[in-house]
Amino acid sequence: MEWIVHPLAGVALAFWGSVIFSRRGRQWRSVALAAGLIVLLAALGANWVVHPAAGMLLGFFGSRAFGNVHSPKWRRRWPGLVAGLVAAVFFMALGAGWLIFPLSVMAVIWLFTAMAAPRAPEPARLEAPGVAALPEQAGGLPMGHLSGHWTEHAEARADRRAARRQAKRARREQERREEAVPAAPPPPVPDPAPSLAAYVRDERLPGEARAQLAALDLRTKEALTHLEASGQGGSEAAYLARAVRDEYAPTAVQAYLKLPPTLANVEPLEQGKTGRDLLHEQLNLLLNGVQDILGTALHSGGRELLTHGRFLEDKFRKPRGDLDV
């Protein structure tokens, strides 16, 4: 039996804490139920549970018992506090006798604070401030004057309430008008330009232009790969290679595709050159530029290779006479 009593005592202790430190701590039934579970399990063998429960009860009294005893808020607490006192008696009977000392100190402090707590103010009388309710013959104000004074106050309060209601209606009407106005659609996001590989498969382009674009695709990839591997990914050469790949070549192709298809290859545009001729010329310029980037990278790497070769010759090549036997 003991193997299940102790785990249940832990669960009951958690339940006890959740009751007394929540809104249910105002209800005597909830406090009595949680305390009853603690007492039952202590009687079944888990007598240790009364000690932490008693400590939690002190925290319950400290957070709930003190305050203005004349306030409505405190009056809502007292049923739970009374149930807590009854639970304290049972806890002390089951072994937590030490509880009597802190409870006594808290009771003395509570008595002093309760006696010093101010009483709730009495409801104000319907009299003009500073004026005694004396008959008119004894020097008091005429009843008609008093009634007129309070009528003016009542009318002023009614006017203020009406103004607040009107302002609230105006706000609601403004919110309805704002909700009725449709929100402006977001600006269209331009479609990204197709890649060079996509233009290579575009049958609207002449065959030689597609061949040039395929060569540009391969050579720019080669240049960028080499520059990245040699630590020159942020160099001017890498910037130009990216610009050729992502901007210059696609712009030339898009300008050609905007021409009327039936006239793009036959109608001269400048100095007898058709749109097809101009596209071929511009793509050829780009190919030469990328070839220059590759050539510069080749010479740079070649210089390093030649320098290393000379170093190896100076290091390991022996004079011919040393080789003769």
matplotlib code that plots the C-alpha trace (Angstrom):
import matplotlib.pyplot as plt

x = [0.0, 2.8, 4.2, 1.2, 0.5, 3.7, 3.3, -0.3, 0.8, 3.0, 0.1, -2.1, 0.5, 0.7, -3.1, -3.1, -0.7, -2.7, -5.9, -4.6, -2.5, -5.3, -8.8, -10.1, -8.4, -11.4, -13.8, -14.0, -15.1, -12.0, -9.7, -11.4, -11.2, -7.5, -6.8, -8.9, -6.7, -3.6, -5.0, -6.2, -2.9, -1.0, -3.3, -2.6, 1.2, 2.6, 2.8, 5.7, 3.2, 1.7, 5.0, 5.3, 1.5, 1.8, 4.6, 2.5, -0.4, 1.7, 2.3, -1.4, -2.2, 0.6, -0.8, -4.5, -5.1, -3.6, -5.4, -8.3, -10.8, -13.6, -13.1, -15.4, -12.3, -11.3, -14.8, -14.7, -11.5, -12.6, -14.5, -11.2, -9.2, -11.5, -11.1, -7.4, -7.4, -9.4, -6.8, -4.0, -5.6, -5.6, -2.0, -0.8, -2.7, -0.9, 2.6, 3.2, 2.9, 5.6, 2.9, 1.4, 4.3, 4.3, 0.5, 0.4, 2.8, 0.7, -2.5, -1.1, 0.1, -3.3, -5.1, -3.1, -3.5, -7.3, -7.8, -5.9, -7.6, -9.9, -13.6, -15.3, -16.6, -20.3, -22.3, -22.4, -25.5, -27.4, -26.6, -24.9, -21.3, -20.8, -24.5, -26.5, -29.9, -31.7, -35.2, -35.4, -36.6, -33.5, -31.1, -30.7, -30.9, -34.3, -35.2, -35.8, -32.2, -30.9, -33.0, -31.9, -28.3, -28.5, -30.5, -27.7, -25.2, -27.4, -27.8, -24.1, -23.4, -26.0, -24.4, -21.0, -22.3, -24.1, -20.8, -18.9, -21.5, -21.4, -17.6, -17.7, -20.3, -18.1, -15.1, -17.0, -18.3, -14.8, -13.5, -16.3, -15.5, -11.8, -12.7, -15.0, -12.2, -10.4, -6.7, -4.4, -3.0, 0.7, 2.9, 3.6, 7.0, 8.9, 9.7, 13.4, 15.3, 15.8, 19.2, 21.6, 20.8, 17.1, 17.9, 20.0, 16.8, 14.7, 13.8, 12.9, 16.6, 18.8, 21.0, 24.3, 23.1, 22.1, 25.6, 27.2, 25.0, 26.0, 29.7, 29.1, 27.4, 30.3, 33.1, 31.6, 31.1, 34.7, 36.0, 34.0, 35.0, 38.7, 38.5, 36.7, 39.2, 42.1, 40.6, 39.6, 35.8, 35.5, 37.9, 36.9, 37.3, 34.8, 32.4, 32.7, 32.1, 28.9, 27.7, 28.2, 26.3, 23.5, 23.0, 24.8, 24.0, 20.3, 19.7, 20.9, 18.7, 15.6, 16.2, 16.3, 13.1, 11.2, 11.7, 8.9, 9.8, 9.1, 11.4, 14.1, 16.3, 15.6, 15.0, 18.2, 18.4, 21.8, 24.4, 22.7, 22.7, 19.6, 18.6, 20.1, 23.4, 23.5, 22.7, 25.5, 27.9, 27.1, 27.4, 30.7, 32.0, 30.9, 32.6, 35.9, 35.6, 35.2, 38.1, 40.3, 39.3, 40.3, 43.5, 44.5, 43.8, 45.8, 48.9, 48.6, 48.5, 51.3, 53.6, 53.2, 53.8, 57.0, 58.3, 57.8, 59.5, 62.6, 62.6, 62.6, 65.4, 67.6, 66.8, 67.2, 69.1, 72.8, 75.7, 76.5, 79.9, 78.5, 76.5, 79.6, 81.2]
y = [0.0, 2.4, 2.2, 4.1, 6.4, 8.4, 9.2, 10.1, 12.4, 14.3, 14.7, 15.9, 18.4, 19.8, 20.0, 21.7, 24.4, 24.9, 25.5, 27.9, 30.0, 30.5, 32.1, 28.8, 29.8, 32.0, 29.1, 27.1, 23.9, 23.8, 24.5, 21.9, 19.3, 19.8, 19.8, 16.7, 14.8, 15.8, 14.7, 11.3, 10.5, 11.5, 9.2, 6.3, 6.6, 9.6, 11.7, 13.7, 15.5, 17.7, 19.6, 21.1, 21.6, 23.6, 25.7, 26.4, 27.3, 30.0, 31.5, 31.4, 33.3, 35.8, 36.6, 36.5, 37.4, 40.9, 44.0, 46.2, 43.9, 46.4, 46.2, 44.0, 42.3, 40.9, 39.8, 37.5, 35.9, 35.0, 31.7, 30.3, 31.7, 30.0, 26.7, 27.2, 27.7, 24.4, 22.7, 24.1, 22.5, 19.1, 19.6, 20.4, 17.3, 15.1, 16.3, 19.8, 21.3, 23.9, 25.7, 27.2, 29.7, 31.4, 31.4, 33.1, 35.8, 36.3, 36.5, 39.3, 41.3, 40.7, 42.1, 45.3, 45.9, 45.1, 47.6, 50.3, 49.7, 52.6, 51.8, 52.2, 55.7, 56.2, 57.1, 60.8, 62.6, 64.6, 68.0, 71.0, 71.0, 73.4, 74.2, 72.8, 71.4, 74.1, 75.4, 78.6, 80.5, 79.4, 80.9, 77.9, 78.1, 77.8, 74.3, 75.6, 76.8, 73.4, 71.5, 73.8, 73.3, 69.5, 69.7, 71.6, 69.0, 66.2, 67.9, 68.5, 64.8, 63.8, 66.1, 64.6, 61.0, 62.1, 63.6, 60.4, 58.3, 60.5, 60.4, 56.6, 56.4, 58.6, 56.4, 53.3, 55.0, 56.0, 52.4, 51.1, 53.6, 52.6, 48.9, 49.5, 51.1, 48.3, 48.0, 49.0, 45.9, 45.4, 46.5, 43.7, 42.0, 41.9, 38.5, 37.6, 37.6, 34.1, 32.6, 32.2, 28.5, 29.3, 31.6, 28.8, 26.8, 29.8, 29.1, 32.7, 33.5, 32.8, 29.7, 31.5, 33.7, 30.6, 29.1, 32.4, 32.3, 28.7, 29.7, 32.7, 30.4, 28.0, 30.6, 32.8, 29.8, 28.8, 32.3, 32.6, 29.2, 29.9, 33.3, 32.0, 29.2, 31.6, 33.9, 36.6, 36.3, 40.0, 41.3, 43.5, 40.6, 38.5, 41.5, 41.8, 38.1, 38.3, 41.4, 39.7, 36.6, 38.3, 41.7, 42.5, 39.3, 39.1, 42.8, 42.3, 39.3, 41.0, 44.0, 41.7, 39.8, 43.1, 43.6, 42.4, 38.8, 39.2, 42.3, 41.5, 39.6, 41.5, 45.2, 47.3, 49.3, 51.1, 51.2, 48.3, 46.0, 44.1, 43.3, 39.8, 41.4, 43.8, 40.9, 38.8, 41.7, 42.5, 38.9, 38.6, 41.6, 39.9, 36.7, 38.6, 40.3, 37.0, 35.5, 38.4, 37.6, 34.0, 35.0, 37.3, 34.4, 32.1, 34.4, 35.0, 31.3, 30.7, 33.1, 31.3, 28.0, 29.3, 30.8, 27.5, 25.6, 27.8, 27.3, 23.6, 23.7, 25.8, 23.5, 20.1, 20.3, 19.3, 20.4, 17.9, 17.2, 15.9, 13.3, 11.9, 8.8]
z = [0.0, 0.8, -2.7, -4.1, -1.1, -1.4, -5.1, -4.5, -1.7, -4.1, -6.5, -3.7, -2.6, -6.1, -6.1, -2.7, -4.1, -7.2, -5.2, -2.4, -4.8, -7.4, -7.5, -6.0, -2.8, -2.0, -2.1, 1.2, -0.7, -2.9, 0.1, 2.2, -0.6, -1.2, 2.6, 3.0, 0.5, 2.4, 5.7, 4.2, 2.6, 5.8, 7.8, 5.3, 5.9, 4.0, 7.2, 5.7, 3.4, 6.2, 6.6, 3.0, 3.0, 6.2, 4.8, 1.7, 4.0, 5.7, 2.3, 1.6, 4.8, 4.1, 0.7, 1.4, 5.1, 5.2, 3.8, 4.6, 6.3, 5.6, 1.8, -0.4, -1.8, 1.6, 2.4, -0.6, 0.8, 4.3, 3.5, 2.1, 5.0, 7.5, 5.7, 5.7, 9.5, 9.9, 7.7, 9.9, 13.0, 11.2, 10.0, 13.5, 14.9, 12.3, 13.2, 12.0, 15.5, 14.7, 12.7, 15.8, 16.3, 12.9, 12.9, 16.3, 15.1, 11.9, 14.0, 16.2, 13.2, 11.5, 14.6, 14.6, 10.9, 11.1, 13.9, 12.0, 8.7, 7.6, 7.2, 3.8, 3.2, 3.6, 0.5, -0.2, 0.6, -2.0, -0.4, -1.8, -0.4, 2.5, 2.9, 5.8, 5.1, 7.2, 6.6, 4.7, 7.8, 9.7, 7.2, 4.9, 1.1, -0.5, -1.6, -5.1, -5.3, -4.1, -6.6, -9.4, -8.4, -8.6, -11.7, -13.4, -12.3, -13.6, -16.9, -17.2, -16.6, -19.1, -21.7, -21.1, -21.5, -24.7, -26.0, -25.2, -27.0, -30.0, -30.2, -29.9, -32.7, -34.9, -34.3, -35.2, -38.4, -39.3, -38.8, -41.0, -43.7, -43.6, -43.7, -46.7, -48.8, -50.6, -50.0, -52.8, -54.6, -54.1, -57.0, -59.5, -59.0, -62.3, -63.5, -63.3, -66.6, -68.0, -67.7, -70.6, -70.6, -71.1, -74.0, -75.6, -75.9, -77.2, -80.8, -81.5, -81.6, -84.7, -84.6, -84.4, -81.6, -79.6, -80.2, -79.0, -75.9, -75.2, -75.5, -73.2, -70.6, -70.5, -70.6, -67.8, -65.6, -66.2, -65.5, -62.3, -61.1, -61.6, -60.0, -57.0, -56.6, -56.7, -54.1, -56.6, -56.3, -55.4, -58.1, -61.1, -63.5, -61.5, -61.5, -65.3, -65.7, -63.6, -65.4, -68.8, -67.6, -65.7, -67.4, -70.6, -72.6, -71.4, -72.2, -75.7, -76.2, -74.8, -77.0, -80.1, -79.0, -78.8, -82.6, -84.9, -85.8, -89.5, -89.8, -87.2, -89.7, -92.9, -92.1, -91.7, -88.5, -88.8, -91.6, -93.3, -90.3, -89.3, -85.7, -86.3, -87.3, -84.3, -81.9, -83.4, -83.2, -79.5, -78.4, -80.2, -78.3, -75.0, -76.0, -76.7, -73.3, -71.5, -73.5, -72.3, -68.7, -69.2, -70.9, -68.0, -65.6, -67.7, -67.8, -64.0, -63.3, -65.9, -64.2, -60.9, -62.7, -64.4, -61.2, -59.3, -62.1, -61.9, -58.2, -58.6, -61.2, -58.9, -56.0, -57.4, -60.8, -60.3, -62.6, -65.4, -64.1, -60.8, -62.8, -64.7, -63.1]

ax = plt.figure().add_subplot(projection="3d")
ax.plot(x, y, z, "-o")
ax.set_aspect("equal")
plt.show()
